[in-house]
Amino acid sequence: MKSRSTLDPAAGRDQIDVERALAEIRAGRPVVVRGSESVLVLSAEALDETNAALLAPLAGTGARLVLPAPRLRRLGVPERTEPGAVALPLLDPARIETLALRLDGRIDAPVAPASPGDEAALALMALAQVLPAVLAIPGEAAPPGTLSVAAEAVARYPGRQAAGLREVSRAPVPLASAPDSQFVVFRGGEGLRDQVAVVIGKPDLSEPVAVRLHSACLTGDLFGSLKCDCGDQLRGTAGWMAQHDGGIVLYLDQEGRGNGLANKIRAYDLQARGLDTYEADEALGFGLDQRRFDFAAAMLTALGVSRVRLVSNNPEKAASLEAAGLTVVETQRALGRVTPENIRYLTAKRDRAGHALDLDAFVCSEA
């Protein structure tokens, strides 16, 4: 695939601004979001006593904490469907942590509508895979050297990234269950992270190709966590493809349904305290699923695939591929172990996200 030059003006000043802003956010530094109102924003998880003291002179009494709708509902704002902002007369890290993260947090002030700049800032946090909570300070003032990015550029970024996806390397990698396999690495998609297509065997591209879209799961894929069935699905699907005319596994860097590894482990902590997988994500401010699959479709197109036999229990994956212009001719289940440790997780996926999972036999056997 033809490589895109990062020095080419056609690559887009806006894209470069967003990419640099993401690096700043992940490093715990503020950026300015430009729009109808310019606003200095910082990830709430980066606000400690030192940063609060440095930013307080800029904030005055106009700072606000921007939170997504799921977190506001958790704080006690019923039926909230849009993000909102809570006034911060003082930059109190303890109060901000309570409102943004703590399970026992409760709303303690009126909630104002979020501005377009606030919403762009939340989108930046999602792309950076940090906690979806933003300290926002209105106005032009900012520490020297602070990067700025247009709100419109943030909105356009994911679609442009999918369009700019490119292959960067490939090589044979024999697997235990699929010795005739090749890894093809693409760069792009969400946040410029690398994505991998594992081509198993020699699939006939003139026919529908068996495909699995597999989001990375460090705990399950690598360490064999008993909390999920991800590793079983990954290895089982690869072995099945090796025995049935080949196929393609897209290994996508979308840990924790797109929330990122740190937030996934935060959610695990909440699950250990009694919440199910979706309740834990909502308590942190996330919706049911933050993943996008338009760049997965772009990977398949680049590999010459136009018709798919999808190996997945998730109906959203089939819908996303169809929306991106591919034809999903059939869907078959991806099988994994059902255990006492993951039964609640799998039940939540079935009941709340419509995953095709047959768990009744296991429940009956455990009764």
C-alpha positions as CSV (number, residue, x, y, z in Angstrom):
1,M,0.0,0.0,0.0
2,K,1.3,3.4,-0.8
3,S,2.7,5.2,2.2
4,R,1.5,8.7,3.2
5,S,4.2,11.3,3.6
6,T,4.0,13.0,7.0
7,L,5.7,16.0,5.4
8,D,3.1,16.4,2.7
9,P,0.8,19.5,3.3
10,A,-2.0,17.3,2.0
11,A,-1.7,15.2,5.1
12,G,-3.5,18.1,6.8
13,R,-2.5,20.6,9.4
14,D,-5.6,19.6,11.3
15,Q,-4.6,15.9,11.5
16,I,-1.2,16.9,12.8
17,D,-2.7,19.2,15.4
18,V,-4.9,16.4,16.7
19,E,-2.1,13.8,16.8
20,R,0.1,16.2,18.8
21,A,-2.8,17.1,21.1
22,L,-3.4,13.4,21.9
23,A,0.3,13.0,22.9
24,E,-0.1,16.1,25.2
25,I,-3.2,14.7,26.8
26,R,-1.7,11.3,27.4
27,A,1.4,13.0,28.9
28,G,-0.9,14.9,31.4
29,R,-0.4,18.3,29.8
30,P,-3.2,20.8,28.9
31,V,-4.2,21.8,25.3
32,V,-6.3,24.6,24.0
33,V,-9.5,23.6,22.0
34,R,-10.4,26.4,19.6
35,G,-14.0,27.0,18.5
36,S,-16.7,29.6,19.1
37,E,-15.2,29.7,22.6
38,S,-11.5,28.8,23.2
39,V,-11.0,26.6,26.2
40,L,-7.9,25.3,28.0
41,V,-8.5,21.6,28.8
42,L,-6.7,19.0,30.9
43,S,-7.6,15.4,31.6
44,A,-9.1,15.2,35.1
45,E,-6.9,12.3,35.9
46,A,-3.8,14.5,35.4
47,L,-5.0,17.1,38.0
48,D,-2.9,16.9,41.1
49,E,-2.1,19.5,43.8
50,T,0.9,20.8,41.7
51,N,-1.1,21.2,38.5
52,A,-4.0,22.8,40.4
53,A,-1.7,25.4,41.8
54,L,-0.3,26.2,38.4
55,L,-3.6,26.5,36.7
56,A,-5.6,28.3,39.5
57,P,-4.4,31.8,38.4
58,L,-5.7,31.1,34.9
59,A,-8.9,29.6,36.1
60,G,-10.2,32.3,38.4
61,T,-13.7,31.2,39.3
62,G,-14.7,30.2,35.7
63,A,-13.4,26.6,35.6
64,R,-15.7,23.7,35.1
65,L,-15.6,19.9,35.1
66,V,-17.0,18.4,32.0
67,L,-18.5,14.9,32.4
68,P,-20.3,12.5,29.9
69,A,-23.9,11.5,30.4
70,P,-23.2,8.0,31.8
71,R,-21.1,9.5,34.6
72,L,-23.7,12.2,35.4
73,R,-26.4,9.5,35.7
74,R,-24.1,7.6,38.1
75,L,-23.7,10.8,40.1
76,G,-27.5,11.1,40.5
77,V,-28.7,13.2,37.5
78,P,-31.4,10.8,36.3
79,E,-32.2,10.4,32.6
80,R,-29.3,12.5,31.5
81,T,-28.5,11.9,27.8
82,E,-26.0,14.7,27.1
83,P,-22.6,15.7,28.6
84,G,-22.7,18.5,31.1
85,A,-20.4,20.8,33.1
86,V,-20.2,21.4,36.8
87,A,-18.7,24.7,38.1
88,L,-15.4,24.7,39.9
89,P,-15.0,27.9,41.9
90,L,-11.8,26.3,43.3
91,L,-9.6,23.8,41.7
92,D,-9.9,21.2,44.4
93,P,-8.3,17.9,43.2
94,A,-10.2,15.8,45.9
95,R,-13.6,17.1,44.8
96,I,-12.8,16.7,41.1
97,E,-11.6,13.1,41.8
98,T,-14.9,12.4,43.6
99,L,-17.0,13.7,40.8
100,A,-15.0,12.1,38.0
101,L,-14.1,8.8,39.4
102,R,-15.2,7.7,42.8
103,L,-18.0,5.1,43.1
104,D,-19.6,6.9,46.0
105,G,-19.5,10.3,44.2
106,R,-22.7,12.3,44.1
107,I,-23.5,15.5,42.2
108,D,-23.0,18.5,44.5
109,A,-23.8,21.5,42.1
110,P,-26.1,22.4,39.2
111,V,-25.1,20.8,35.8
112,A,-24.9,23.2,32.9
113,P,-24.9,22.2,29.2
114,A,-21.6,21.3,27.7
115,S,-20.3,23.7,25.1
116,P,-19.0,22.5,21.6
117,G,-15.5,23.0,22.9
118,D,-16.3,20.8,26.0
119,E,-17.6,18.1,23.8
120,A,-14.6,18.2,21.5
121,A,-12.4,17.9,24.7
122,L,-14.3,14.8,25.7
123,A,-13.7,13.4,22.2
124,L,-10.0,14.0,22.7
125,M,-10.0,12.1,26.0
126,A,-11.7,9.2,24.3
127,L,-9.1,9.1,21.5
128,A,-6.3,9.4,24.0
129,Q,-7.9,6.6,26.1
130,V,-7.8,8.5,29.4
131,L,-10.6,9.0,31.9
132,P,-13.6,10.8,30.2
133,A,-13.6,13.8,32.5
134,V,-12.2,17.2,31.6
135,L,-11.0,20.2,33.5
136,A,-12.0,23.1,31.2
137,I,-10.9,26.8,31.7
138,P,-12.6,29.3,29.3
139,G,-10.5,32.0,27.7
140,E,-7.4,32.6,25.6
141,A,-4.9,32.4,28.5
142,A,-2.7,29.3,28.6
143,P,0.8,28.3,29.8
144,P,3.6,29.1,27.4
145,G,4.0,26.5,24.7
146,T,0.6,25.0,25.0
147,L,-0.6,23.3,21.9
148,S,-4.0,24.2,20.3
149,V,-6.4,22.2,18.1
150,A,-9.6,23.2,16.4
151,A,-12.8,21.5,17.7
152,E,-13.8,20.7,14.1
153,A,-10.5,18.9,13.5
154,V,-11.2,16.6,16.5
155,A,-14.6,15.7,15.0
156,R,-13.1,14.9,11.6
157,Y,-10.1,13.0,12.9
158,P,-11.4,9.4,13.2
159,G,-12.9,9.3,9.7
160,R,-9.7,10.7,8.2
161,Q,-7.6,8.2,10.1
162,A,-9.6,5.3,8.6
163,A,-9.2,6.8,5.1
164,G,-5.5,7.1,5.6
165,L,-4.8,3.6,6.9
166,R,-1.7,2.1,5.4
167,E,0.2,-1.2,5.4
168,V,3.7,-0.9,7.0
169,S,5.0,-4.4,7.2
170,R,4.2,-8.1,6.8
171,A,5.9,-11.5,7.4
172,P,5.1,-15.2,8.0
173,V,4.5,-16.0,11.6
174,P,3.7,-19.7,12.3
175,L,1.1,-20.1,15.1
176,A,0.6,-23.2,17.2
177,S,-2.9,-23.8,15.8
178,A,-2.3,-22.2,12.4
179,P,1.3,-22.7,11.2
180,D,0.6,-21.2,7.8
181,S,-0.1,-17.7,8.9
182,Q,1.1,-14.2,7.9
183,F,1.0,-11.0,10.0
184,V,0.2,-7.8,8.1
185,V,0.6,-4.6,10.2
186,F,-1.3,-1.5,9.4
187,R,-0.8,2.0,10.9
188,G,-3.8,4.3,11.5
189,G,-7.3,3.7,12.7
190,E,-7.8,5.0,16.3
191,G,-5.1,7.3,17.5
192,L,-2.4,6.1,15.0
193,R,-2.0,2.8,16.9
194,D,-0.8,-0.2,14.9
195,Q,-3.4,-2.8,13.8
196,V,-2.7,-6.4,12.7
197,A,-4.3,-8.6,10.1
198,V,-3.5,-12.3,10.7
199,V,-4.0,-14.0,7.3
200,I,-4.4,-17.7,8.1
201,G,-3.8,-20.2,5.3
202,K,-4.7,-19.1,1.7
203,P,-8.2,-17.8,1.8
204,D,-9.9,-17.6,-1.6
205,L,-10.6,-13.8,-2.1
206,S,-13.0,-14.5,-4.9
207,E,-15.3,-16.2,-2.3
208,P,-16.6,-14.9,1.0
209,V,-13.7,-15.0,3.5
210,A,-14.0,-16.1,7.1
211,V,-13.1,-13.0,9.2
212,R,-13.0,-12.3,12.9
213,L,-12.7,-8.7,14.3
214,H,-10.9,-9.3,17.6
215,S,-10.3,-6.4,19.9
216,A,-7.0,-6.8,21.9
217,C,-7.5,-8.1,25.5
218,L,-4.2,-8.2,27.4
219,T,-5.7,-10.0,30.4
220,G,-7.5,-12.7,28.4
221,D,-5.4,-13.1,25.2
222,L,-2.0,-13.1,26.9
223,F,-2.5,-14.0,30.6
224,G,-5.5,-16.3,30.3
225,S,-7.8,-14.3,32.6
226,L,-10.8,-16.2,33.8
227,K,-13.0,-13.1,33.7
228,C,-13.6,-13.3,29.9
229,D,-13.6,-15.7,27.0
230,C,-11.4,-13.5,24.7
231,G,-8.3,-15.7,24.5
232,D,-10.4,-18.8,23.8
233,Q,-12.2,-17.1,21.0
234,L,-9.0,-15.8,19.5
235,R,-7.1,-19.1,19.5
236,G,-10.2,-21.2,18.7
237,T,-11.0,-19.1,15.7
238,A,-7.5,-19.2,14.4
239,G,-7.4,-23.0,14.7
240,W,-10.8,-23.3,13.0
241,M,-9.7,-21.1,10.1
242,A,-6.6,-23.2,9.6
243,Q,-8.8,-26.3,9.2
244,H,-11.5,-24.7,7.0
245,D,-9.9,-23.0,4.0
246,G,-8.2,-20.2,5.9
247,G,-9.4,-16.7,6.9
248,I,-8.4,-13.4,8.5
249,V,-8.3,-12.4,12.1
250,L,-8.1,-8.6,12.5
251,Y,-6.3,-8.0,15.9
252,L,-7.4,-4.4,16.7
253,D,-5.9,-2.2,19.4
254,Q,-9.2,-1.4,21.1
255,E,-8.6,-2.7,24.7
256,G,-11.6,-2.6,27.0
257,R,-14.2,-2.0,24.2
258,G,-12.2,1.0,23.1
259,N,-11.7,2.5,26.6
260,G,-8.0,1.7,26.9
261,L,-6.1,-0.6,29.3
262,A,-6.0,1.8,32.3
263,N,-9.8,2.3,32.2
264,K,-10.4,-1.4,31.7
265,I,-8.5,-2.2,34.9
266,R,-10.4,0.6,36.7
267,A,-13.6,-1.2,35.5
268,Y,-12.2,-4.5,36.8
269,D,-11.8,-2.9,40.2
270,L,-15.5,-1.8,40.1
271,Q,-16.6,-5.3,39.0
272,A,-14.8,-6.7,42.0
273,R,-17.0,-4.5,44.1
274,G,-20.2,-5.9,42.5
275,L,-20.9,-4.1,39.2
276,D,-21.2,-5.9,36.0
277,T,-19.0,-5.1,33.0
278,Y,-21.3,-2.4,31.5
279,E,-22.3,-0.9,34.9
280,A,-18.6,-0.5,35.7
281,D,-17.9,1.2,32.3
282,E,-20.9,3.5,32.9
283,A,-19.7,4.4,36.3
284,L,-16.5,5.6,34.7
285,G,-18.4,7.6,32.1
286,F,-18.4,5.3,29.1
287,G,-21.3,4.1,27.0
288,L,-21.9,0.4,26.1
289,D,-19.1,0.3,23.5
290,Q,-16.7,3.0,22.2
291,R,-15.2,0.9,19.4
292,R,-15.3,1.8,15.7
293,F,-14.9,-0.7,12.9
294,D,-14.6,1.5,9.8
295,F,-10.9,1.1,9.8
296,A,-11.3,-2.6,10.1
297,A,-13.3,-2.5,6.9
298,A,-10.5,-0.5,5.3
299,M,-8.0,-3.2,6.3
300,L,-10.1,-5.9,4.7
301,T,-10.6,-3.8,1.6
302,A,-6.8,-3.3,1.4
303,L,-6.3,-7.1,1.6
304,G,-8.8,-7.6,-1.3
305,V,-11.7,-8.8,0.8
306,S,-15.2,-7.7,-0.3
307,R,-17.4,-10.5,1.1
308,V,-17.2,-11.8,4.6
309,R,-18.3,-14.7,6.7
310,L,-18.1,-13.1,10.1
311,V,-17.0,-15.1,13.1
312,S,-18.5,-13.1,15.9
313,N,-21.3,-13.1,18.6
314,N,-21.6,-9.3,18.3
315,P,-24.3,-8.0,15.9
316,E,-22.7,-4.5,15.9
317,K,-19.6,-5.8,14.1
318,A,-21.7,-7.1,11.2
319,A,-23.6,-3.9,11.0
320,S,-20.4,-1.8,11.0
321,L,-18.9,-3.8,8.1
322,E,-22.1,-3.5,6.1
323,A,-22.2,0.2,6.7
324,A,-18.6,0.5,5.4
325,G,-19.5,-1.2,2.1
326,L,-18.6,-4.8,2.7
327,T,-21.0,-7.7,2.3
328,V,-21.5,-10.0,5.3
329,V,-23.0,-13.2,3.8
330,E,-23.3,-15.0,7.1
331,T,-22.4,-14.8,10.8
332,Q,-21.3,-17.7,12.9
333,R,-20.6,-17.8,16.6
334,A,-17.2,-17.5,18.2
335,L,-17.0,-20.1,20.9
336,G,-15.2,-19.7,24.3
337,R,-15.3,-21.4,27.6
338,V,-18.1,-20.6,30.1
339,T,-16.8,-20.6,33.6
340,P,-18.0,-19.5,37.1
341,E,-15.7,-16.6,36.8
342,N,-17.0,-15.2,33.4
343,I,-20.7,-16.3,33.5
344,R,-21.8,-12.9,34.8
345,Y,-19.7,-11.1,32.2
346,L,-21.1,-13.2,29.3
347,T,-24.7,-12.8,30.6
348,A,-24.3,-9.0,30.6
349,K,-23.0,-9.1,27.0
350,R,-26.0,-11.3,26.0
351,D,-28.7,-9.3,27.9
352,R,-27.4,-5.7,27.5
353,A,-25.6,-5.8,24.1
354,G,-27.4,-8.5,22.3
355,H,-24.5,-10.9,21.9
356,A,-25.5,-14.3,20.5
357,L,-24.5,-16.5,23.5
358,D,-26.2,-19.6,24.7
359,L,-25.6,-19.7,28.5
360,D,-28.8,-21.4,29.8
361,A,-27.3,-24.9,29.8
362,F,-24.4,-23.7,32.0
363,V,-26.6,-21.8,34.3
364,C,-28.8,-24.9,34.8
365,S,-25.8,-27.1,35.4
366,E,-24.6,-24.7,38.1
367,A,-27.9,-24.5,39.8
